[in-house]
Amino acid sequence: MGLLGSLLQLAIFLMMIAIFGSVIISWLRVSNVRVPSGNLLVRLVEDTANLMLEPIRRAMPTSAGRLDFAPMVAIIILYILRALAARL
């Protein structure tokens, strides 16, 4: 694997971490745990994850009620991209 593939895999890994972090933050908020929205780390995680989640949310139908399947779809897409990046 070359340098490009390694960098791409690192970027994909960091996006996955941001998505998982965003999911955990949303679970904490639903559980009435105070998560400071102004915190730099919280904003960084949510803004990074939303780069990928917002287009998926716009493209998916919202008939699932309150469940948000965008993180699951994003992780699947990222796994596929990671497999393709391993070939570079």
N, C-alpha and C positions, 0 to 999 in steps of 0.2 A: 504494500500500500504506500502510495506516495504522500507527499506533504499536503497536497490538495485534499486527498481523501481523509487524512488525519484531521485537518482543520475543519472539514465539513462534519465529520463525526463528532468532534468536540462541540461545534455549534448546535448540532442536533441534540446532544446529551444535555447541554445547558438549557435548551428550550424545554426538554422533557422535565428537568428539575424545576424550571419555572412553572410549568403546568401543574405538576404535582404540588408545588408550594401554594399555588393559587387555589387549588382544590381544598387543601388543608385549611387555608385561611377562610374560605367560604364556609367550611364545616364549623370552624370555630365561631364564626359570626352567627350561624344558625343556632348554635348551642348557647347563645347569649354570652359568649366569652368576649370581653372587650379587646378588640384588635385595633390599635391606633392607625387610622387611615393615613395620617400625615407622616408616619414613620417612613424613612427613606427606603429601608429594605422591603417593607410591605409594598410600597409604591413601585419599586423596581421589579419585584416578582410579578405583581399584577399587570403592570404595563407590558412587561416582556411576554407574559403568557397571552395577553389580549391581542398581541400582534398576530397570533395564529388563531386564537379562539373566536374573535369577533367575525372574521369572514365565514368561518364554519357555522356560527350561530345564525348569520344572515341567510345562509344557503339551506339550512335544515328547517323542516317544518316544526312548528311549535305545538304539535298536538300531544306531546308526551306529558303535559301538565307541568309540574314544577321541576321535573328532572331535567338536568342539563347533560346531554350526551356529547356535547362539543369536546370536552377533554378526552373522552374515550376515542372519538374519531380522530382527534389530533394526534394522540399517542400512536394509534395504528398507522396513520400516515407517516409519522416520524420513524417508526420501526421500519417501514418499507424504504423510506429515504436512507436510513442508516445502512440497510442491507445493500442498497445501490451504491452508496458512498464507499463501502468496503471494497468494491470492485475497482475503484479508481486508483 
